[in-house]
Amino acid sequence: MLLAGDIGGTKTLLGLFDPVPARPRPLAVRVFPTLDFDDLTTMIAAFLEDDAPQAASIESACFGVAGPVMGDVAELTNVPWLVDARRVATQFKLQHVSLLNDLQAMAYSVPVLRAAEMHVLQQGRAVAGGNRALIAAGTGLGEALLHHVDGRFIPSPSEGGHADFAARTERDIVLLRDLIGRYGRADVERVVSGPGLTNVHRVTHRGPCAASINLEDPDAPMAISAAALDRRCDGCVEALELFVEAYGAEAGNLALRTVATGGVFIGGGIAPKILPALTDGRFIRAFREKAPLETLLEAMPVKVILNTEAGLLGAAVYAAAG
């Protein structure tokens, strides 16, 4: 029996898995609001309360966490938690507990995802033995690499979401100036994330929002996307367009840095919800516009991950292999 977790800034998934070969089979999965708990151990205890008989047979555990992992400890970027693998192992009497960056954990799911769990944005021509890349916008922005080594993919983490936002157009420059004035620095997560979409909304609205969106509401990004897709507010339409272009451009940057000839995968909670906006051509145009390497980028497969539990699955894959 395996215990896996995908710990995000907004929600956390915990699951028990049967470690069958290649792709562990979920036995019980629950979703928790992350900030409803003081720490991970309290949340695990609440989860295992309903599955106490199965909990006794857990052999190993792995948790993907939204933040940098240093040894056996991780401090989450957008949540006031310190996750300590040794404390989890001691409290629940587990032999093996691993912590991975959340995008590294999700990357472990990529090789076992089925075709039906992905939407193709660009067919491309995958190179056998080529590297892959993963980018995922949600509460924050995560990026990971999948290096092809000796016939298998080895995921490695990054903190690329906190790299500098690269303005490409005059409209981007206006946004960049606003972000610098507001935060002192413009990292790409300030644009390509849920909170980032609200930042973009502030810039694209020259008057009141026609959709009357309260930007202080935690659900504001969802409301902006809905208003844009329904075309109820010109400012929201422009905000989502700018967001999608920035997302595509950053995915292209990651593809170049990793030479992702095996494919680029778009994960996270936002992409499946705005699929119509991702498929109107803006994302792929921004992804490709990297002269003089457009031909290289045009050949890379680009796919949206539709499986909302990919991060959890990847953590289970890692736990099963360990």
N, C-alpha and C positions, 0 to 999 in steps of 0.2 A: 504494500500500500504506500502511495506517495501523497504528500501534502504539498500543494503548490499555491502560490499567491501572486497576484498582480496588483501592486500597491500604487495607486495613482493619487494625484492631488485632489481629486473630487470623490472618486469611488475606488473601492478595493474589491477584487474578486478573490475568494478562497475556494479551493476545490480539493477533493480527494480523488485520486486516480488509481486505476489498475495499471501497473507497468507492463502492458503488452508491448511486443516489439514494435519499433519504429515510431508509433504514435500512441501514447498512453490513452486509456479510455476513461472518460470522466464518470465518476460514480455519484458524486454530490458536489454541487456548485452553489455558492451563495454570494450575493452582492451586498456590500456594506458601504454606507457613507463614511468616508475615511475620518472626517473630523468629528464623528460621533463617538470616537474612542480615543483614549489617552495615549495608547500605544498598541503595537502589533500583538503583544502577548494577550492583552485583554480581548482583542478582536478574535484571535485564534480560539481562546477559551469559549467565547460565545458561539463560535462556529462548531466546535467539537462537542458542545453540550448536546446537540441534536444527533450526533453520530458517535456517541461514546464507545459502543462496541467496536466499530471499525477503527476508531482512533487508536485503540490499543495495539493495532497491527501496523502502524505507520513506521516505515523503515528509514525514510529520508524525506527531506523537504527542501524546496527551493523557492525563493521569493524574488520577484523582479521589483525593484524600488525606483521611484522617480527621483534620482539624485546620484551623485558619485559614490561608488563603493570603495572603501579603503580597508582592505583586509577583510575582517569579519564584521565591520561596522559600516553603516550608511546613515548619513544625515539627509533627510529629504529636502528637496529644494523649496517646495511650495507647501509643506506640511511641517508643523513643529514636532516632528518625531525623530528619535534616534533609534535605529533598528540595529540590534546586536544579535548576531547569529548564535553566539555562545549562550546568551540568556535564553533564547528560544529553545535551544537544544536541552539545556538544563531543566527548564520549567516543564517541558513536555516529554522529557526522557527520550530524545531522538538521537540516533547515532550520527547522522549526517545532516547538517543544515547549511545551505549555500545562499549567498546573496549575490544578485546580479543587478546591474543597471537595468531599468525596465525595458529599454530598447534592445539591449543585448539579449534579455530574456525573450522578447518577441521575435528576435532574429532566429532563435532556435526553432521557432515554429515554421519559418518560411520553407525549408526543404520538405516538410510533411504536409503542407497545405494542399488541398484538392483544387482542381480547376474551378469547381462551382463556388469555391470560397474566395474567388478573386474576380475583379472586373478589369478587362484589358483596356487601357487608355492608348497604348501604342504597342502593336504586335512585335515589331522589331525582329531581330534574328539573334537569339541568345548564342553566345559562344561557349562551347563545351569547355569547362575548366575556367571560365571567366568569373571574376569577383561579382558579388551582388551588394546592393546597398538598401538600407531601410530608413525611411523618414516618416515621422508620425506626429501630427499636430493634435493636441487636445487641450488640457489645462495648461500645458507647456508644449515645447517642441523638442522632440528627441530624434537622434540620428545614430545609426549603427552601421558597421561594416561587416560583411560576410566574406572573409578571405577564403579562396579555394586552395586548399593545401592537401596534397596527396589523396585526391579523390573525394574529399569531404569539405564541407563549409565550416569554418571556425569563426563564430561571431565575436566581434570585439566592440566595446562601448566607445562612446565619445560624449563630449559636452558641446557638440556643434551648434545646438540651439542657442547657446550663449555667445556664439561668435558674432561679429559685427553684421548688421543689416546692410546689404549692398544695394543702394539706390540705383536704378537703371534708367529712369525716365524723369521728366520734370515733375510729374505728379508724385513720384517716389521721393523726390528731393524735398517737396513741401512736407510730406509725411516725416521724412528724416529730421527736418528742422524742428517739427513739433515734438517729436520723441526726445530729441536732445534737450529741448527746453523743458520738457516735462520730467525727464528721468536723468538727465545728465549724460546719458549714453544710449545709443540705439542698438540693442542686440536683436537678432533676427526673431527671437521668441516674442519680442514686443509687437511683432506684426503677424507672424504665422503661429497663431494659437487662438484659443477662445478669447482670452483677455486681449490678445492682439487685434482681433476683429473689432472690439469696442474702441481700441485706439484709432484704428483706421476710420471707424464711424465718426469720430470727433472731427476728423479732418475733411471728410467728404460732405459733411452737412454745413451748408452756408446759412441755414436758418433752422427752424424747428423741424424735427423728424416727422414726416407725414404718417409714420406708423406709431408715433408717440411712444418710443422705446425708452425705458428708464435704464441708463447705462450702469447704474449702481446695482441693478438686479442681477443675481448670479446667472439667470437664464437669458441675459441680454444677447449673448452671441447667437443663441438659438433663434431668438426673436428677430435679430437682424437678418440672419440667413433666410428665415421664412418670409420676411417682408420683401427681401430681394428676389427670391425665387418666384413669389407671387406678383412681383413688380408693383407693389403697393407704395413704394417710396423710392424716388430717383436716387437719393443720397445713399440708401441702403443697397441699391443695385450697384452703384459705383463702388461702395465699400467692399462688397463681395467680389466684384471684378478685380479690384486692386489686391485683395487678399489672395485670390486664386492665382493671379499672375506672380505675386511674391512667393507663393508656395511652389509653383512650377519652377521659378527661377532658382530657388534654393535647392529643390530636388535636382536640378541640372548641375548646380555647383557641387553637390555631394557626389553625383554621378561622375563628374570629372575628377574629383579628388580621389575617388576609389577606383576609377576606370572600371565601372560596373557593367562590363560587357555581358554578364550573366543576367542582368535585369535590375530594375529599380522598383522597390515595393513601397506603397503608400499605406501606412497603417494609421492607428489612432481613431478616436471617436468621431472626428469631424468629417473626414473624407466620405464615408458612406452616406452621411446625411445631406451632403451637398453634391451628390453625384451628377445631377444635371448641369451644375456650374463647372464641374471638372471635365465634362465631356463636350463642352461647347467650343473647344479649340484653344482657349486662352492658356490653359495650364501647359499643354504640350508645346505651344508656340514659345512660351517663356522658357520652358525646359530646353528647347533646341537652340535658341538664339544665343549661341556661344561661339561666334566666329573666332578662329577659323576651324572649329571642331564640330560644326553642325552635322556632318556626315556620321561622325562617331556616335553622336547623341541620337540621331535618327534610327540607328541600328539597335539601340538598347531597348529591350522590352520594358514597358512601364505598366504596373498593375496595382490596382487598389485592393487592399485586403478587406473583404466583407465580413469575415469571421470576427465577431465582437469579442471573442475570448482568446484571440491569438496570443496575447501576452501571457495569459494563464497557461495555455497549452505549451508555449515555449518553455516556461518554468518547469512544467511537468516533464517535458522532453529532457531537459538538463538533469533533473533529479533522477530520472530513470537511467541516464547514461552514467551518472556518478556513483 
